[in-house]
Amino acid sequence: MTGDPTAATELTTSADAIEDVIAGLQDASAYPNEVLALMPVGTVIQAPSGAIVHGNPAAARILQLSMEQLMGRTSTDPSWRSIHPDGSPFPGEDHPAMVTLRTGEVVEAHMGVRTGDGPATWIHITSLPIRSAAGSLLGTQTFFVDVTGEFHEQQRLRDRIARAERLAAESSDLVVLCDASGVVTETAGSGPWWRGPDRADLIGRPLADGLDAPDPVGRALEDCLTLPGGQARVVIPLPTAASGTRHVEVRLRNRLEDPSLGSVVATISDVEERVLAEEELRVVNLDLERRLDELDRTHRLDGLLAQSSGLLGGCRHVDEVADVLWDLFAQVFPGSEIAVRLDQGSGQSLDVIRSSFAEEERIAPDACWAVRTRQVHSEATGGVECDHRLPDGRSVCIPVLVEGQAVGSVNVAEESWPLDSLLATGERIATRLGQAIPPPAVRPRDLRA
């Protein structure tokens, strides 16, 4: 249950006690308090005793509790009625937060919790230690995401696979006997699912040819012939006259030295439902991974924006603003090509302050569609294009706004992100930066107070 320590960053604070941490969060002027309140991910902070001393609205919503009910609870409170994914009890002392408080390690787990009379809510939990600057453990902050829908979908598909396997076991398979060269000598059985070649037509032909799968069935036959009693299996799409193709599993066993058989025994079973269910489960798992990655990305972006907003509030001139913007975008889009342009007071051009592009020049404000419309823009979406040069491939222009006015733009070339995520991230950054950059920092020097 212990997570990879490199997968998450421990929380470090200059506070000396958990009460100091909470006091800092409750300061109305602190950006962290706003971030915690708006985050879609639930989070709680627990004291060394295990008692919850701080939480955000998402935590109360996911756990179906009021904030009053949430505060003060401990992981060992029996009213959680928490369970493991297999349905077994999940003792409070084994909850990720409690393990983190004992060990100081980052801990992850999936857990079902019941706080009322309804069904369990399934959550993915990550618990991180909160340490003072000196390294002492002050408490733990736990993040959790509601994955109830995905959990039940996976369970439904697992049940479907199990049902398909039970039905296959109860049905009559097609049994084929082959000689040492793989030629069919005898057939028996077969259920109503069989729509392949007539059993009589298989006799006297190599099994691999009769099933129209010479390569996979041929290799499986070679594998099972390597040793007496050798076994092999392969799943193939079987051409059928009625329905195109149907997946079957061919199980081979070497019984050539068995006096009663003297053959290679091939058992052919219908596994179409299982193959379809496994593919559905694979797609669901991929979608779940994508959604969890997106939530992790959103959580990380919130933290970076909160940190950058605090730094921008203290900037006194455009050079400092540019340094903060460059550091922010380099962390949000690591490895990407980035160019930061800002109006340095002329009102006639956006100068290149920092850039990783090979060649970048100043541009007129009207040359950038994002600056003209004050909206994030991508040429990949079609429509109007920016007049200034953009790098090849997927790229976006993100306006830098101050009091609703565009004072610059940031170009990002990033091929690895989905376009919708790239545009949405750009919009969130533009909105937060517009609230954080102080107007005097981007005014001409001779006009500043």
C-alpha positions in Angstrom: 0.0 0.0 0.0 3.0 2.3 0.3 3.4 4.4 -2.8 6.5 5.3 -4.8 8.2 8.2 -2.9 9.0 9.8 -6.2 5.4 9.8 -7.3 4.4 12.6 -5.0 6.2 15.5 -3.2 6.1 15.7 0.6 4.6 18.9 2.0 7.0 21.0 3.8 6.2 24.2 5.8 7.9 26.7 8.0 5.3 26.1 10.7 6.3 24.4 13.9 2.9 22.8 14.8 -0.2 21.7 12.9 -2.1 24.5 14.5 0.2 27.0 12.8 -0.5 25.3 9.4 -4.2 25.6 9.8 -4.0 29.2 11.0 -2.1 30.0 7.9 -4.7 28.4 5.7 -7.5 30.2 7.4 -5.9 33.6 6.7 -8.5 35.1 4.3 -5.7 36.7 2.2 -3.9 33.5 1.7 -4.1 31.9 -1.8 -3.9 28.3 -0.5 -7.2 28.7 1.3 -8.9 29.8 -2.0 -7.2 26.9 -3.9 -8.3 24.3 -1.3 -11.9 25.6 -1.4 -12.2 25.5 -5.2 -10.3 22.2 -5.8 -12.5 19.3 -7.3 -10.2 16.9 -5.4 -11.1 16.3 -1.8 -8.5 17.0 0.8 -8.2 16.9 4.6 -5.5 17.7 7.1 -5.1 15.5 10.1 -3.2 16.1 13.3 -0.7 13.6 14.8 -3.7 12.2 16.8 -5.4 11.3 13.5 -8.2 13.9 14.0 -9.3 15.9 11.0 -8.5 19.5 11.6 -9.1 21.0 8.2 -10.9 20.0 5.0 -12.3 21.4 1.8 -15.9 21.3 0.5 -15.0 18.6 -2.0 -14.0 16.3 0.8 -17.4 16.8 2.6 -19.3 16.3 -0.7 -17.4 13.1 -1.7 -17.9 11.6 1.8 -21.5 12.8 1.9 -20.9 14.6 5.2 -21.4 18.2 6.3 -18.3 20.2 7.2 -19.4 20.0 10.9 -19.6 16.2 10.7 -16.2 15.9 9.0 -14.2 18.0 11.4 -12.8 16.2 14.4 -13.3 12.7 13.0 -10.4 10.3 13.1 -9.5 7.5 10.7 -10.3 5.0 13.5 -13.9 6.2 13.8 -16.0 3.1 13.3 -18.7 5.1 11.5 -16.6 5.2 8.3 -17.2 1.4 7.9 -14.4 1.4 5.3 -13.6 -1.7 3.2 -11.0 -2.9 0.8 -11.9 -3.4 -2.9 -12.3 -7.2 -2.2 -15.0 -6.3 0.4 -12.9 -7.1 3.5 -12.8 -4.6 6.4 -10.3 -1.8 6.1 -9.2 -1.1 9.7 -8.8 2.6 10.7 -5.2 2.0 11.8 -4.4 0.9 8.3 -5.9 3.9 6.5 -3.3 5.8 4.4 -3.3 8.8 6.7 -2.6 6.7 9.8 0.2 4.8 8.1 1.8 8.1 7.0 1.5 9.4 10.6 3.4 6.2 11.8 6.0 6.0 9.0 6.3 9.4 7.5 5.9 7.9 4.0 3.6 8.7 1.1 0.8 6.2 1.0 -1.8 5.4 -1.7 -4.8 3.1 -1.6 -8.3 2.4 -2.9 -11.0 2.4 -0.3 -14.8 2.1 0.0 -16.4 4.2 2.8 -20.0 4.3 4.1 -20.9 7.3 6.1 -24.7 6.8 5.9 -27.2 4.1 5.0 -26.4 4.2 1.3 -23.9 2.2 -0.7 -20.2 2.6 -0.3 -18.4 5.5 -2.0 -15.1 4.4 -3.6 -12.2 6.7 -3.4 -8.5 6.8 -4.5 -6.4 8.1 -1.7 -3.0 9.7 -1.5 -1.6 10.7 1.9 1.4 12.9 2.2 3.4 13.9 5.4 3.5 17.5 6.5 6.9 18.3 7.8 8.3 21.4 9.4 11.4 23.1 7.8 13.4 21.1 10.4 12.0 17.8 9.1 9.7 16.9 12.1 6.3 15.3 11.2 3.5 17.8 12.0 0.6 15.8 10.5 -0.7 14.6 7.1 -2.6 16.0 4.2 -4.7 13.4 2.3 -6.1 13.9 -1.2 -8.9 11.7 -2.5 -10.8 11.3 -5.7 -14.3 9.8 -6.1 -13.9 6.8 -8.5 -17.2 5.1 -7.6 -18.5 5.1 -11.2 -15.3 3.6 -12.6 -15.1 1.0 -9.7 -18.6 -0.3 -10.4 -18.0 -0.3 -14.2 -14.9 -2.4 -13.7 -16.8 -4.8 -11.3 -19.6 -5.1 -13.9 -17.2 -6.1 -16.6 -15.3 -8.5 -14.3 -18.7 -10.2 -13.5 -19.4 -10.4 -17.2 -16.1 -12.1 -17.9 -16.6 -14.5 -15.0 -20.1 -15.3 -16.3 -18.8 -15.9 -19.8 -16.1 -18.2 -18.5 -18.7 -20.2 -16.4 -21.0 -20.5 -19.5 -18.1 -21.7 -21.6 -17.2 -24.3 -19.0 -20.8 -25.6 -19.0 -21.1 -25.8 -22.8 -19.9 -28.6 -25.0 -16.6 -27.7 -26.6 -15.4 -29.1 -29.9 -12.8 -31.8 -29.3 -10.4 -32.6 -32.1 -7.7 -35.4 -32.2 -4.6 -34.9 -34.4 -1.6 -36.9 -35.3 2.0 -35.8 -34.7 1.9 -33.7 -37.8 -1.3 -31.9 -36.8 -3.6 -33.6 -39.2 -7.1 -34.1 -37.8 -8.1 -37.8 -37.3 -11.2 -37.5 -35.3 -13.7 -34.9 -33.9 -16.3 -35.0 -31.2 -18.9 -32.7 -29.5 -19.4 -29.0 -30.2 -22.0 -26.7 -28.8 -24.6 -24.6 -30.7 -22.1 -21.8 -30.9 -20.0 -23.6 -33.5 -20.4 -22.0 -36.9 -17.0 -23.0 -38.4 -16.2 -25.7 -40.9 -18.3 -28.8 -40.8 -16.6 -31.3 -38.4 -16.4 -33.9 -41.2 -14.6 -31.5 -43.4 -11.8 -31.1 -40.8 -10.8 -34.8 -40.8 -7.8 -35.4 -43.0 -6.7 -31.8 -43.0 -4.1 -30.0 -40.9 -6.0 -28.4 -38.0 -4.2 -25.1 -38.6 -5.5 -24.9 -42.1 -9.0 -26.1 -41.2 -9.3 -23.2 -38.7 -7.7 -20.8 -41.3 -5.0 -19.8 -38.8 -1.8 -21.6 -40.0 0.7 -19.3 -38.1 -0.8 -19.1 -34.6 -2.2 -22.6 -34.4 1.0 -24.0 -36.1 3.2 -22.3 -33.5 1.0 -23.6 -30.7 1.2 -27.1 -32.1 5.0 -26.9 -32.2 5.1 -25.7 -28.6 3.0 -28.6 -27.2 5.1 -31.2 -29.1 8.3 -30.2 -27.4 7.6 -32.4 -24.4 5.4 -35.4 -23.6 2.3 -33.9 -22.0 3.2 -30.5 -23.3 0.4 -27.9 -23.5 -0.3 -24.7 -25.4 -3.2 -22.4 -26.1 -4.0 -19.6 -28.5 -7.0 -17.4 -29.2 -7.9 -16.8 -32.8 -10.7 -15.2 -34.9 -12.5 -18.1 -36.6 -14.1 -17.3 -40.0 -17.8 -18.3 -40.0 -20.3 -18.3 -42.8 -23.0 -16.8 -40.6 -21.3 -14.0 -38.6 -18.0 -13.1 -40.2 -15.6 -14.1 -37.4 -15.9 -15.4 -33.9 -13.1 -15.7 -31.4 -12.3 -19.2 -30.2 -9.6 -20.5 -27.9 -7.7 -23.6 -29.1 -6.2 -25.6 -26.2 -3.6 -28.2 -27.3 -2.2 -31.1 -25.2 0.3 -33.6 -26.3 -1.1 -37.1 -25.6 0.8 -39.0 -28.2 2.4 -41.3 -25.6 -1.0 -42.0 -24.0 -1.9 -45.6 -25.1 -5.6 -44.8 -25.0 -5.3 -41.6 -27.1 -2.0 -41.5 -29.0 -3.0 -38.1 -30.3 -2.6 -34.4 -29.8 -5.9 -33.3 -28.2 -7.3 -29.9 -29.3 -10.2 -28.4 -27.4 -11.9 -25.5 -29.1 -14.0 -23.2 -27.0 -16.1 -20.1 -27.8 -14.6 -17.1 -26.1 -16.3 -14.3 -28.0 -18.0 -12.8 -25.0 -14.8 -12.9 -23.0 -12.7 -11.2 -25.7 -15.3 -8.5 -26.0 -15.5 -8.0 -22.3 -11.8 -7.9 -21.9 -11.6 -5.2 -24.6 -14.3 -3.2 -22.9 -12.4 -3.5 -19.6 -9.2 -2.4 -21.3 -10.9 0.7 -22.7 -12.4 1.5 -19.3 -9.0 1.1 -17.6 -7.4 3.4 -20.1 -10.1 6.0 -19.6 -9.8 5.7 -15.8 -6.0 6.2 -16.1 -6.6 9.3 -18.3 -9.1 10.8 -15.9 -6.8 10.2 -12.9 -3.9 11.7 -14.8 -6.1 14.7 -15.6 -7.0 15.1 -12.0 -3.4 14.8 -10.9 -2.5 17.4 -13.6 -5.2 19.8 -12.3 -4.1 19.4 -8.7 -0.5 20.1 -9.7 -1.6 23.1 -11.8 -3.6 24.6 -8.9 -0.5 24.4 -6.7 1.8 26.0 -9.3 -0.8 28.8 -9.9 -1.1 29.5 -6.2 2.6 29.8 -5.8 3.0 31.9 -8.9 0.1 34.2 -8.0 1.8 34.9 -4.7 5.1 35.8 -6.4 3.4 37.9 -9.1 1.7 40.0 -6.4 5.1 41.2 -5.2 6.5 42.0 -8.7 7.4 45.7 -9.3 8.4 45.7 -12.9 8.0 43.8 -16.2 11.3 41.9 -15.9 10.2 40.3 -12.6 6.8 39.4 -14.1 8.6 37.7 -17.1 10.8 35.7 -14.8 7.8 34.3 -12.8 5.8 33.6 -16.0 8.8 31.7 -17.5 9.3 29.6 -14.4 5.5 28.8 -14.3 5.2 27.8 -17.9 8.4 25.7 -17.8 6.9 23.7 -14.8 3.5 23.3 -16.3 4.8 22.3 -19.7 8.2 20.7 -19.1 10.2 20.0 -22.2 8.0 22.2 -24.4 9.0 25.1 -26.5 8.0 28.4 -24.9 8.2 32.1 -25.8 7.1 34.9 -23.5 6.3 38.3 -25.0 5.4 41.4 -23.0 4.7 45.0 -23.7 7.6 46.8 -22.1 5.8 50.2 -22.1 5.7 51.2 -25.7 2.2 50.0 -26.4 3.3 49.3 -30.0 5.0 46.0 -29.7 5.3 42.8 -27.7 9.0 42.2 -27.1 10.5 38.7 -26.6 11.5 38.5 -23.0 12.4 34.8 -22.8 12.2 32.1 -25.5 13.3 28.6 -26.2 12.4 28.8 -29.9 15.3 29.1 -32.3 14.2 32.4 -33.8 11.7 34.7 -32.3 11.1 38.4 -33.0 8.9 41.2 -31.5 5.4 41.4 -32.9 2.7 44.0 -33.1 -0.1 43.3 -30.6 -2.6 43.0 -33.4 -0.6 40.2 -35.0 -1.6 37.7 -32.2 -5.2 36.6 -32.3 -5.1 35.6 -28.6 -4.0 39.2 -27.7 -6.7 40.8 -29.9 -9.5 38.6 -28.5 -8.1 38.0 -25.0 -8.8 34.3 -25.4 -6.5 31.3 -25.7 -6.0 30.4 -29.4 -4.7 27.4 -31.3 -4.2 27.1 -35.0 -5.0 23.4 -34.7 -8.6 24.3 -34.1 -8.8 25.9 -37.6 -10.4 29.3 -38.3 -8.4 32.5 -38.0 -4.6 32.2 -37.8 -2.2 34.5 -35.9 -0.1 36.7 -38.2 3.1 36.0 -36.3 5.2 32.8 -36.8 4.3 29.8 -34.8 6.3 26.5 -34.4 5.3 23.5 -36.4 2.9 21.1 -34.8 0.4 21.7 -32.0 0.8 25.1 -30.3 -1.3 27.6 -28.4 -1.2 31.4 -27.8 -2.1 32.3 -24.2 -2.9 36.0 -23.5 -1.3 37.7 -20.5 -4.1 40.0 -19.0 -4.0 42.8 -16.5 -7.3 44.3 -15.5 -8.9 42.9 -18.6 -6.3 44.3 -20.9 -3.8 42.1 -22.9 -0.2 43.1 -22.1 1.5 40.1 -23.7 1.2 36.5 -24.7 2.9 33.2 -24.2 3.4 30.7 -27.0 3.6 27.0 -26.1 4.4 24.2 -28.5 3.3 20.9 -26.9 2.6 17.7 -28.9 2.1 15.2 -26.0 -1.0 16.8 -24.5 -4.6 16.3 -26.0 -5.7 19.6 -27.6 -8.7 20.0 -25.3 -6.5 19.7 -22.2 -4.0 22.1 -23.7 -6.6 24.7 -24.4 -8.4 24.2 -21.0 -5.1 24.6 -19.1 -4.3 27.7 -21.1 -7.7 29.2 -20.1 -7.1 28.5 -16.4 -3.7 30.0 -16.5 -4.9 33.2 -18.3 -7.7 33.7 -15.9 -5.6 33.3 -12.7 -2.7 35.5 -14.1 -5.2 38.2 -14.9 -6.1 38.3 -11.2 -2.6 38.1 -9.9 -0.3 40.6 -11.9 -0.3 44.0 -10.2 -1.0 46.8 -12.9 2.1 48.9 -11.8 4.4 46.1 -12.7 3.6 46.3 -16.4 3.3 50.1 -16.7 6.2 52.1 -18.2 8.8 52.8 -15.5 8.3 56.6 -15.7 4.6 56.3 -15.0 4.8 54.0 -11.9 4.0 55.5 -8.5 
